[in-house]
C-alpha cells in the first residue's frame, strides 16, 4: 500500500529532472482494477495506492518510499529488505523493543502504510544455558515465537539451525521426485545434473555462510546422505559433500567482503599494523576477542582464523 501523494512528495526531494518526475507520475496514474470471481467481473475502480507490482520501476519506487524509518537508538538496528523490516534490540539497549515498535507504527501511520500485524513476530535470542537468560514480556498483540523465518532462513531462539536444515532437506526431498520424473522421461544425466545444481544444490547453498558454522555432526551427515542419494539415483555427475559446498561458499564470500565497497566490509575488525613477516597471509585484519562459542562459530570470526 503505497500512497501516490506521499511517494511523489519524497520523489520531489531527490532533485530528479522534471521530465523524469512527470514520467513517473504518468506511469502511476489512470490505472484501474477489476475483480473476477466465478466468471463474474466487477466494474473497474481507480487505483491510487500502488507501485505496480512486478514492474521494473516498482522496486525502486518502494525503496524511495521506505527509506525514511530509522531506529530510535543508535544501539539498536533496523534492517530493511524489500517490504520486510526487522528491528534488532540488544539486551543492553537504552531504548526497548516496545518503543522501537511504536516508532515503526507511527512512521507507517504518517506515511499512510499498513503494518501486517498477523505476519509480525517477535523472537528473543538467548544463550543456550537457560539460567543465563531472561524472558521479557511479549509485545502487545504480537506473537512471541521460538522459531522464525527471515528471508528464507529459519532462525531459532537458541541459534541452533536444526529447524532450518530439516526445512531444507524436506524441500530437497520433494524436488528429488521431480528429478525422478525427468529421469524416467529420458533426460540425460548431463541435463539432470544442471537441474540438480539449480534445485537441490542451490537450495542447500542458500545463505550457507550464515549457518554452516553451527552445524552438528548429525546435521552434516543428514545433508551428505541426501547428496549421496542424488548421485546414487543418477541425478548428478559426481558426489558432492556439504563440507565442499561450505568451503567454497565461505571462501568466496570472505574474499568478496575484503573489498571496501562490499556491504559487509564494515563488519570486519580493523587491520593490523604492517609487520616484517614475509610469509603470505590471507588477510591483515586483527583477530576478534570472543567470550562465547556461538561468537567463535559465526562466519566472520571463523573465517578470520581459517583464512589467515
C-alpha positions as CSV (number, residue, x, y, z in Angstrom):
1,X,0.0,0.0,0.0
2,X,2.0,3.0,-1.3
3,X,0.1,6.3,-1.3
4,X,0.9,8.2,-4.5
5,X,0.8,11.6,-2.9
6,X,3.3,10.6,-0.2
7,X,5.5,8.9,-2.7
8,X,5.6,11.8,-5.1
9,X,6.5,14.2,-2.2
10,X,9.5,12.0,-1.5
11,X,10.5,11.8,-5.1
12,X,10.4,15.5,-5.4
13,X,13.1,15.7,-2.8
14,X,15.6,13.7,-4.9
15,X,16.3,16.5,-7.3
16,X,15.0,14.5,-10.3
17,X,14.6,16.3,-13.6
18,X,11.0,17.5,-14.1
19,X,10.6,15.2,-17.2
20,X,11.6,12.2,-15.2
21,X,9.2,13.1,-12.4
22,X,6.4,13.7,-14.9
23,X,7.1,10.3,-16.5
24,X,6.8,8.5,-13.1
25,X,3.5,10.4,-12.4
26,X,2.2,9.3,-15.8
27,X,3.3,5.7,-15.0
28,X,1.3,5.7,-11.8
29,X,-2.0,7.5,-12.6
30,X,-5.0,6.4,-14.6
31,X,-4.7,2.8,-13.5
32,X,-7.8,0.7,-12.8
33,X,-8.5,-2.7,-11.2
34,X,-11.2,-5.3,-11.6
35,X,-12.0,-8.4,-9.6
36,X,-13.1,-11.7,-11.2
37,X,-15.0,-14.3,-9.2
38,X,-16.8,-17.3,-10.7
39,X,-16.6,-15.8,-14.2
40,X,-18.2,-12.6,-12.9
41,X,-16.2,-9.5,-13.4
42,X,-16.7,-6.4,-11.3
43,X,-16.8,-2.9,-12.5
44,X,-13.4,-1.1,-12.7
45,X,-12.2,1.1,-9.9
46,X,-9.3,3.6,-9.9
47,X,-6.1,2.7,-8.1
48,X,-4.5,5.4,-6.1
49,X,-2.2,3.4,-3.8
50,X,0.1,1.1,-5.8
51,X,3.6,0.8,-7.2
52,X,2.5,-1.7,-9.9
53,X,3.9,-5.0,-8.5
54,X,6.2,-6.9,-10.8
55,X,7.0,-3.8,-12.8
56,X,10.6,-2.7,-13.4
57,X,10.0,0.6,-11.7
58,X,8.1,-0.8,-8.7
59,X,11.1,-1.9,-6.5
60,X,12.9,1.5,-6.9
61,X,9.7,3.4,-6.0
62,X,9.2,1.3,-2.9
63,X,12.8,1.8,-1.8
64,X,12.2,5.6,-2.1
65,X,9.1,5.2,0.0
66,X,10.6,3.1,2.7
67,X,14.0,4.8,3.1
68,X,12.9,7.1,6.0
69,X,12.4,4.8,9.1
70,X,15.4,4.6,11.4
71,X,15.9,3.1,14.8
72,X,15.2,5.4,17.8
73,X,18.5,4.4,19.5
74,X,21.9,4.2,17.7
75,X,22.5,1.0,19.7
76,X,19.5,-0.7,18.0
77,X,19.4,-1.8,14.3
78,X,16.7,-1.5,11.8
79,X,17.2,-3.7,8.7
80,X,15.1,-3.4,5.5
81,X,14.9,-5.7,2.6
82,X,12.2,-5.0,0.0
83,X,9.0,-4.9,2.1
84,X,10.4,-6.8,5.1
85,X,11.6,-4.7,8.1
86,X,13.5,-6.3,11.0
87,X,14.2,-4.5,14.3
88,X,17.1,-5.8,16.4
89,X,17.3,-4.6,20.0
90,X,20.1,-6.0,22.3
91,X,19.6,-6.5,25.9
92,X,21.8,-3.6,26.9
93,X,20.0,-1.0,24.7
94,X,18.8,2.3,26.2
95,X,15.6,2.1,24.1
96,X,13.4,-1.0,24.4
97,X,11.7,-3.0,21.7
98,X,8.3,-1.7,22.5
99,X,9.4,1.9,21.9
100,X,11.1,0.9,18.7
101,X,7.9,-0.8,17.5
102,X,5.8,2.2,18.3
103,X,8.2,4.3,16.2
104,X,7.7,1.9,13.3
105,X,4.0,2.0,13.7
106,X,4.0,5.8,13.8
107,X,6.1,6.0,10.7
108,X,3.6,3.7,8.9
109,X,0.7,5.8,10.0
110,X,2.4,9.1,8.9
111,X,3.1,7.6,5.5
112,X,-0.3,6.0,5.1
113,X,1.0,2.5,5.1
114,X,-0.4,-0.6,6.8
115,X,1.6,-2.9,9.0
116,X,0.6,-6.6,8.7
117,X,0.3,-7.4,12.4
118,X,-0.6,-11.0,11.7
119,X,2.8,-11.5,10.0
120,X,4.7,-9.6,12.6
121,X,6.6,-11.9,15.0
122,X,8.9,-11.4,18.0
123,X,11.8,-13.7,18.8
124,X,14.1,-13.4,21.7
125,X,17.6,-14.8,21.1
126,X,19.1,-16.3,24.3
127,X,22.1,-18.2,25.4
128,X,21.9,-22.0,25.4
129,X,22.1,-22.1,29.2
130,X,18.5,-21.1,30.4
131,X,19.9,-19.9,33.7
132,X,21.8,-17.1,32.0
133,X,18.8,-15.6,30.1
134,X,15.8,-13.5,31.0
135,X,12.4,-13.9,29.3
136,X,10.9,-10.4,28.5
137,X,7.2,-9.9,28.2
138,X,6.0,-10.1,24.6
139,X,4.9,-7.0,22.7
140,X,1.1,-6.3,22.9
141,X,-0.8,-8.1,20.2
142,X,2.4,-9.6,18.8
143,X,3.1,-13.3,18.8
144,X,6.4,-14.2,20.5
145,X,7.8,-17.3,18.8
146,X,10.7,-19.6,19.4
147,X,11.4,-20.2,15.7
148,X,11.0,-17.6,12.9
149,X,11.7,-17.5,9.2
150,X,13.5,-14.5,7.9
151,X,14.3,-14.1,4.2
152,X,14.3,-17.9,3.7
153,X,16.4,-18.6,6.8
154,X,14.8,-20.4,9.7
155,X,16.1,-18.9,13.0
156,X,15.6,-20.4,16.5
157,X,15.9,-18.6,19.8
158,X,19.0,-20.6,20.8
159,X,20.7,-20.0,17.4
160,X,20.5,-23.7,16.5
161,X,19.9,-24.4,12.9
162,X,18.2,-27.9,13.1
163,X,14.9,-26.4,12.0
164,X,16.5,-24.7,9.0
165,X,18.3,-27.9,7.9
166,X,15.1,-30.0,8.3
167,X,13.2,-27.5,6.2
168,X,15.9,-27.5,3.5
169,X,16.0,-31.3,3.4
170,X,12.2,-31.5,3.2
171,X,12.2,-29.2,0.1
172,X,15.1,-31.1,-1.5
173,X,13.4,-34.4,-1.0
174,X,10.3,-33.1,-2.7
175,X,12.4,-31.8,-5.6
176,X,14.1,-35.2,-6.0
177,X,10.8,-36.5,-7.1
178,X,10.8,-34.1,-10.0
179,X,14.3,-35.3,-10.9
180,X,12.9,-38.9,-10.8
181,X,10.2,-37.9,-13.3
182,X,12.7,-36.2,-15.6
183,X,15.0,-39.2,-15.5
184,X,12.0,-41.5,-16.3
185,X,11.3,-39.3,-19.3
186,X,14.8,-40.0,-20.6
187,X,16.5,-36.7,-19.7
188,X,20.3,-37.3,-20.0
189,X,22.4,-37.2,-16.8
190,X,24.2,-34.1,-18.0
191,X,20.9,-32.2,-18.1
192,X,19.8,-33.8,-14.9
193,X,23.0,-32.5,-13.3
194,X,22.0,-29.0,-14.4
195,X,18.6,-29.4,-12.8
196,X,20.2,-30.9,-9.7
197,X,22.5,-27.9,-9.4
198,X,19.6,-25.5,-9.7
199,X,17.0,-27.2,-7.5
200,X,19.0,-29.2,-4.9
201,X,22.5,-27.7,-4.5
202,X,21.3,-24.1,-4.7
203,X,18.7,-24.8,-2.0
204,X,21.4,-26.2,0.3
205,X,23.9,-23.4,-0.6
206,X,21.4,-20.5,0.1
207,X,22.9,-18.3,2.9
208,X,25.1,-21.2,4.0
209,X,27.9,-19.0,5.4
210,X,25.4,-17.7,7.9
211,X,24.5,-21.1,9.4
212,X,27.3,-23.6,8.4
213,X,29.4,-22.9,11.5
214,X,26.6,-24.1,13.7
215,X,26.1,-27.5,12.1
216,X,26.4,-30.6,14.2
217,X,27.9,-33.8,13.0
218,X,24.4,-35.3,12.9
219,X,23.1,-32.5,10.6
220,X,26.2,-32.8,8.3
221,X,25.6,-36.5,7.9
222,X,21.9,-35.9,7.0
223,X,22.8,-33.4,4.3
224,X,25.6,-35.6,3.0
225,X,23.2,-38.6,2.9
226,X,20.8,-36.7,0.7
227,X,23.6,-35.7,-1.7
228,X,24.8,-39.3,-1.9
229,X,21.3,-40.5,-2.8
230,X,21.2,-37.9,-5.6
231,X,24.4,-39.4,-7.0
232,X,23.2,-43.0,-6.5
233,X,20.0,-42.3,-8.4
234,X,21.9,-40.7,-11.3
235,X,20.7,-37.1,-10.7
236,X,24.3,-35.6,-10.7
237,X,27.7,-36.4,-12.2
238,X,29.7,-36.6,-9.0
239,X,29.2,-36.9,-5.3
240,X,29.1,-33.5,-3.6
241,X,29.6,-33.1,0.2
242,X,28.3,-30.3,2.3
243,X,31.8,-29.7,3.5
244,X,32.9,-28.8,-0.1
245,X,29.8,-26.6,-0.5
246,X,30.6,-24.8,2.8
247,X,34.3,-24.3,2.0
248,X,33.6,-22.9,-1.5
249,X,30.8,-20.5,-0.3
250,X,32.7,-19.3,2.8
251,X,35.9,-18.6,0.9
252,X,34.2,-16.8,-1.9
253,X,32.2,-14.6,0.4
254,X,35.2,-13.8,2.7
255,X,37.3,-12.8,-0.3
256,X,34.4,-10.6,-1.6
257,X,34.0,-8.7,1.6
258,X,37.7,-7.8,1.7
259,X,36.6,-5.2,-0.9
260,X,35.9,-1.9,0.9
261,X,32.8,-1.4,-1.4
262,X,31.2,-4.7,-0.2
263,X,28.1,-4.2,2.0
264,X,29.6,-6.5,4.7
265,X,33.1,-4.9,4.8
266,X,32.3,-2.8,7.8
267,X,31.8,-5.9,9.9
268,X,35.5,-6.8,9.6
269,X,37.7,-5.8,12.5
270,X,40.3,-3.1,11.9
271,X,43.6,-4.0,10.1
272,X,46.8,-4.7,12.0
273,X,49.9,-2.6,11.5
274,X,52.2,-3.9,8.8
275,X,54.9,-6.3,10.0
276,X,58.1,-7.6,8.5
277,X,56.8,-11.2,8.3
278,X,57.3,-12.2,4.6
279,X,55.0,-15.2,4.8
280,X,52.0,-14.7,2.6
281,X,48.8,-14.1,4.6
282,X,45.2,-14.4,3.7
283,X,44.3,-11.0,5.4
284,X,45.7,-8.4,7.7
285,X,42.7,-7.9,10.0
286,X,43.0,-8.1,13.7
287,X,41.6,-11.2,15.4
288,X,38.4,-10.6,17.4
289,X,38.1,-11.3,21.1
290,X,35.2,-13.6,21.7
291,X,33.7,-14.8,25.0
292,X,31.2,-17.4,23.8
293,X,31.4,-20.5,21.5
294,X,28.5,-19.1,19.4
295,X,30.5,-16.0,18.5
296,X,33.5,-18.1,17.6
297,X,31.5,-20.3,15.3
298,X,29.8,-17.4,13.4
299,X,31.0,-16.6,9.9
300,X,33.4,-13.7,10.3
301,X,35.4,-14.9,13.4
302,X,35.6,-18.4,11.9
303,X,36.8,-17.1,8.5
304,X,39.4,-14.7,10.1
305,X,41.1,-17.6,11.8
306,X,40.6,-20.1,9.0
307,X,41.9,-17.9,6.1
308,X,44.8,-16.2,7.9
